[in-house]
Amino acid sequence: MAEMLVEIFSDGACSGNPGPGGWGTVLRYNGHYKELSGYAAETTNNRMELSGALAGLRALKRPCRVRLTTDSQYLKKGMTEWLDGWLKKGWMNSQKKPVANRDLWEELLEQQKIHQIEWCWVKGHAGHAENERCDELARLAISNARRNE
C-alpha cells in the first residue's frame, strides 16, 4: 500500500428528506486542495453523505492511505461497525429489512479494497473548517441546480 496520506472531507445535505440533495468533498494532499460537489433531484441526506465520500475516493488515481472525515455517524458506523453484519446476513439490517443504499455501500466496500481508509467522525456545524466547506459545497450544489431548473 502506498505511503502517501490523502485527507478527504465529505458532507451531504438535503432540502427535505427526501428531496433535492447535494454533496461536497474536499481532498487535501501535500498542500494541494481539490473541491468536488454534486446534486441529485430526489434523494435522501444519507445517500448524499455516502455519495460525497465516494466522490472523494473515486478521484484518487492510485491506491492511497486515506483519512476520510465525515460528520455522518451513518457513514462512519456503517463502514466500521455495521458492514460485517450486513454481509453475514445477506445485506439485511438488524430489523431483518434490506439495507438502504446498498449500491453505495457496495461501492464503498470496493473502494476499501483499493485504499487503506481510516474513517473519522467530527461533529457537524461545530466550526471544523473543512467540514464547514463541504457543507457549503453541498448546499451550493442544491441552490445552483434549483436556479438552473
C-alpha positions in Angstrom: 0.0 0.0 0.0 1.3 3.4 -0.9 2.5 5.6 2.0 1.0 8.8 0.7 -1.7 10.1 3.0 -4.6 11.8 1.4 -7.2 13.6 3.5 -10.8 13.5 2.3 -13.5 15.5 4.0 -17.1 15.0 2.9 -20.6 16.1 3.7 -24.1 15.7 2.3 -27.2 17.9 2.5 -30.8 17.6 1.6 -33.6 20.2 1.3 -36.3 18.0 2.6 -35.6 14.3 3.3 -36.2 13.0 0.8 -35.9 16.0 -1.6 -33.2 17.8 -3.6 -29.8 16.9 -2.3 -26.1 17.8 -2.7 -22.8 16.6 -1.5 -19.4 18.3 -1.1 -15.9 16.9 -0.8 -12.5 18.4 -0.2 -9.3 16.4 -0.9 -6.1 17.5 0.6 -2.6 16.1 -0.2 0.8 17.7 0.4 -0.5 21.3 0.4 -2.8 20.8 -2.6 -6.6 21.0 -2.4 -9.4 19.8 -4.7 -13.0 20.5 -4.2 -15.9 18.4 -5.7 -19.6 18.7 -5.4 -22.7 17.1 -6.9 -26.5 17.2 -6.9 -29.4 14.8 -7.1 -33.0 15.9 -7.7 -34.7 13.4 -5.4 -32.6 11.8 -2.8 -32.0 11.4 1.0 -29.5 13.0 3.3 -27.9 9.6 4.0 -27.4 9.0 0.2 -25.7 12.3 -0.2 -23.4 11.6 2.8 -22.3 8.3 1.1 -22.0 10.0 -2.3 -19.7 12.7 -1.0 -17.3 10.1 0.4 -17.4 8.0 -2.8 -16.7 11.0 -5.0 -13.5 11.7 -3.0 -12.4 8.1 -3.2 -13.2 7.9 -6.9 -11.0 10.9 -7.5 -7.9 9.1 -6.3 -5.7 7.9 -9.2 -3.8 5.1 -7.4 -4.1 3.2 -4.1 -3.6 5.5 -1.2 -3.7 5.7 2.6 -6.8 7.8 3.2 -8.1 9.6 6.3 -11.8 10.2 5.5 -13.5 12.7 7.8 -17.3 12.9 7.9 -19.9 14.3 10.2 -22.2 11.4 9.4 -22.4 8.7 12.0 -24.4 6.7 9.4 -21.4 6.6 7.1 -18.7 6.0 9.8 -20.6 3.4 11.7 -21.8 1.7 8.5 -18.2 1.2 7.4 -16.6 0.5 10.8 -19.4 -1.3 12.8 -22.3 -2.5 10.7 -20.9 -3.6 7.3 -19.6 -7.0 8.5 -23.0 -7.9 10.0 -24.8 -6.8 6.8 -22.6 -9.0 4.7 -23.1 -12.0 7.1 -26.9 -11.5 6.9 -27.0 -11.1 3.1 -27.4 -7.3 3.2 -30.2 -7.4 5.8 -30.2 -4.9 8.7 -30.9 -5.6 12.4 -34.6 -5.2 11.7 -34.3 -8.0 9.1 -35.0 -5.5 6.3 -32.8 -4.9 3.2 -30.0 -2.4 3.9 -30.8 1.0 2.4 -28.4 2.4 -0.1 -26.8 -1.0 -0.7 -25.5 0.1 -4.1 -23.4 2.8 -2.5 -22.3 0.6 0.4 -21.1 -2.0 -2.1 -19.1 0.6 -3.9 -17.6 1.9 -0.7 -16.6 -1.7 0.1 -14.9 -1.9 -3.2 -13.0 1.4 -2.6 -11.9 0.0 0.8 -10.3 -2.9 -1.0 -8.2 -0.4 -3.1 -7.3 2.1 -0.4 -6.3 1.9 3.2 -9.1 4.0 4.8 -9.2 5.5 8.3 -12.8 6.6 9.0 -13.0 9.6 11.2 -16.1 11.5 12.6 -16.4 15.2 13.5 -19.4 16.9 14.9 -21.2 18.8 12.2 -21.7 22.6 12.3 -19.1 22.9 15.0 -16.5 25.0 13.3 -14.4 22.3 11.7 -13.1 24.3 8.7 -13.1 21.5 6.1 -16.5 20.1 7.2 -18.0 23.6 7.0 -16.6 24.0 3.5 -18.1 20.6 2.4 -21.4 21.6 3.8 -21.2 24.9 1.9 -20.3 23.0 -1.3 -23.3 20.6 -0.8 -25.7 23.5 -0.3 -24.3 25.4 -3.2 -24.9 22.3 -5.4 -28.6 22.3 -4.4 -29.1 26.1 -4.9 -27.2 26.1 -8.3 -29.3 23.2 -9.5 -32.5 24.9 -8.4 -31.5 28.1 -10.2 -30.9 26.1 -13.4 -34.3 24.2 -13.3 
